[in-house]
C-alpha cells in the first residue's frame, strides 16, 4: 500500500483506528482468499471485500458481532455517515463519510 498524500481527520486517534481496524477485520473475515481493498481520502474511508455479501454467514469465521456496532457508535459520535452496501456480483462495501 502506498500513501498518495497525507489525510487529516479531526478525531481521537484511538477511535479512528478502531473504525479502520474493525472494518478491515470484518472484510477479511468475509472475503474470498483475503481480497480486500482499503481507500482513505480526505472525505471518506472505504473498505471493499469480494466475499459472501451481506445476506450470508461466513464459514469458519465467527466474531462476537460488536465490530460494526462499534463503528456505528463512533460514527454517530462524530456525525459521520456509515453505510454498508451489497456489491454487484459478490462482496460488500463499507464506507464512512466524514
Legacy VTK file of the C-alpha trace (Angstrom):
# vtk DataFile Version 3.0
C-alpha trace
ASCII
DATASET POLYDATA
POINTS 98 float
0.000 0.000 0.000
1.288 3.430 -0.891
0.104 6.668 0.653
-0.738 9.190 -2.072
-0.926 12.154 0.295
-1.497 12.898 3.962
-5.046 12.894 5.267
-6.132 14.802 8.376
-9.264 13.800 10.261
-10.400 15.572 13.412
-10.975 12.607 15.691
-9.455 10.724 18.570
-6.651 8.604 17.085
-7.694 5.511 19.041
-11.310 5.769 17.869
-10.369 6.385 14.241
-8.011 3.403 14.281
-10.791 1.289 15.861
-13.068 2.182 12.932
-10.450 1.180 10.353
-9.430 -1.964 12.243
-12.989 -3.211 12.685
-13.900 -2.567 9.059
-10.821 -4.495 7.917
-11.363 -7.406 10.325
-14.938 -7.728 9.122
-13.927 -7.535 5.456
-11.118 -10.092 5.749
-13.392 -12.422 7.719
-15.940 -12.395 4.900
-13.629 -12.224 1.885
-12.620 -14.928 -0.543
-8.854 -15.535 -0.490
-8.358 -12.426 1.651
-9.004 -9.913 -1.146
-9.840 -6.557 0.444
-9.433 -3.004 -0.842
-8.897 -0.049 1.519
-9.175 3.558 0.338
-8.777 6.558 2.622
-9.068 10.122 1.400
-9.911 13.492 2.914
-13.657 12.750 2.763
-14.033 9.055 3.490
-12.810 5.569 4.331
-13.905 2.769 2.028
-13.341 -0.967 2.529
-14.399 -3.348 -0.242
-14.332 -7.130 0.026
-15.050 -9.839 -2.526
-16.811 -12.124 -0.080
-20.177 -13.687 0.517
-22.171 -10.474 0.714
-24.493 -9.207 3.401
-27.107 -11.955 3.369
-24.931 -14.971 4.207
-22.910 -16.074 7.201
-19.200 -16.715 6.703
-17.997 -20.251 7.256
-15.126 -20.632 9.695
-15.304 -17.019 10.858
-17.351 -16.272 13.921
-16.901 -12.904 15.556
-18.728 -11.503 18.555
-20.884 -9.188 16.458
-19.688 -5.953 18.045
-17.212 -4.641 15.448
-19.686 -2.938 13.133
-21.794 -1.765 16.093
-18.674 -0.080 17.463
-18.055 1.524 14.042
-21.650 2.820 14.012
-21.304 4.251 17.531
-18.052 6.060 16.731
-19.563 7.443 13.525
-22.590 8.756 15.434
-20.276 10.429 17.969
-18.526 12.390 15.203
-21.524 12.903 12.922
-20.032 10.693 10.200
-22.192 8.650 7.856
-21.610 4.863 7.889
-23.026 2.667 5.126
-22.710 -1.000 4.293
-23.859 -1.932 0.798
-24.005 -5.102 -1.258
-21.730 -5.089 -4.311
-22.998 -6.284 -7.677
-21.628 -9.777 -8.144
-20.195 -10.509 -4.713
-18.963 -8.898 -1.549
-19.851 -5.616 0.057
-18.567 -2.090 0.579
-18.268 -0.422 3.970
-17.950 3.343 3.783
-17.503 6.064 6.363
-18.000 9.626 5.134
-16.553 12.378 7.339
LINES 1 99
98 0 1 2 3 4 5 6 7 8 9 10 11 12 13 14 15 16 17 18 19 20 21 22 23 24 25 26 27 28 29 30 31 32 33 34 35 36 37 38 39 40 41 42 43 44 45 46 47 48 49 50 51 52 53 54 55 56 57 58 59 60 61 62 63 64 65 66 67 68 69 70 71 72 73 74 75 76 77 78 79 80 81 82 83 84 85 86 87 88 89 90 91 92 93 94 95 96 97
